[in-house]
Amino acid sequence: MKKTALQEAFNLLEELHPSFFDVHTEKGRAFIQTFHKFIDIEKQQIIEAYNEGQNTPYEYSESNDVNWYDGNNYYKETYNL
């Protein structure tokens, strides 16, 4: 699975500064709560961009057996959280 640039940056930060991600400390919890919102924003931007690019609503058509994915499915299948 792919990782976004932001996910890669946080992985590197975790390697270089593991204390930032220690949920057992106040410092770690504060860091995660503060910066997790940016991952949420990036996720929403990816989903919206995918949906706009598809220009097709999420639907399943039995007549032609086509299952269109929406941006949420695309994100889950493409990016490793």
C-alpha positions in Angstrom: 0.0 0.0 0.0 1.1 3.6 -0.7 1.7 6.2 2.0 1.0 9.9 1.5 3.8 12.4 2.0 2.3 13.4 5.3 2.2 9.8 6.5 5.8 9.3 5.4 6.8 12.5 7.3 5.1 11.2 10.5 6.8 7.8 10.1 10.2 9.5 10.0 9.3 11.8 12.9 8.4 8.7 14.9 11.7 7.1 14.1 13.7 10.2 15.0 11.6 11.3 18.0 9.7 8.4 19.4 8.7 10.3 22.5 6.4 12.5 20.4 4.2 9.4 19.8 4.2 8.0 23.3 0.6 7.9 24.3 1.6 7.1 27.9 3.0 10.6 28.3 1.3 14.0 28.4 3.8 15.3 25.8 3.0 12.4 23.4 -0.8 12.7 23.8 -0.6 16.5 23.2 1.5 16.0 20.1 -0.8 13.4 18.6 -3.9 15.4 19.3 -2.4 18.5 17.9 -1.1 17.1 14.6 -3.6 14.3 13.9 -6.0 16.8 12.5 -3.6 17.3 9.5 -3.8 13.7 8.6 -7.6 14.0 8.8 -7.5 17.1 6.5 -5.3 15.3 4.0 -7.6 12.2 4.0 -10.6 14.4 3.3 -8.7 16.2 0.5 -7.8 12.9 -1.1 -11.4 11.6 -0.9 -12.8 14.7 -2.4 -10.3 14.8 -5.2 -11.0 11.2 -6.0 -14.8 11.7 -6.1 -14.4 14.8 -8.3 -12.2 12.9 -10.7 -14.6 10.1 -10.9 -17.5 12.4 -11.5 -19.7 9.3 -10.7 -21.8 8.7 -7.7 -21.1 5.5 -5.7 -23.5 3.0 -7.0 -23.9 -0.7 -7.9 -25.6 -1.6 -11.1 -26.7 -5.2 -11.4 -27.5 -4.7 -15.1 -23.9 -4.2 -16.1 -22.2 -5.5 -12.9 -20.2 -2.4 -12.3 -19.3 -1.4 -8.8 -18.1 2.2 -8.6 -15.9 3.0 -5.6 -16.2 6.2 -3.8 -13.3 8.2 -2.4 -13.6 6.5 1.0 -13.1 3.1 -0.5 -10.3 4.4 -2.7 -8.5 5.8 0.4 -8.9 2.7 2.4 -7.6 0.4 -0.4 -4.7 2.7 -1.5 -3.2 4.2 1.6 -1.8 2.4 4.6 -2.8 4.1 7.8 
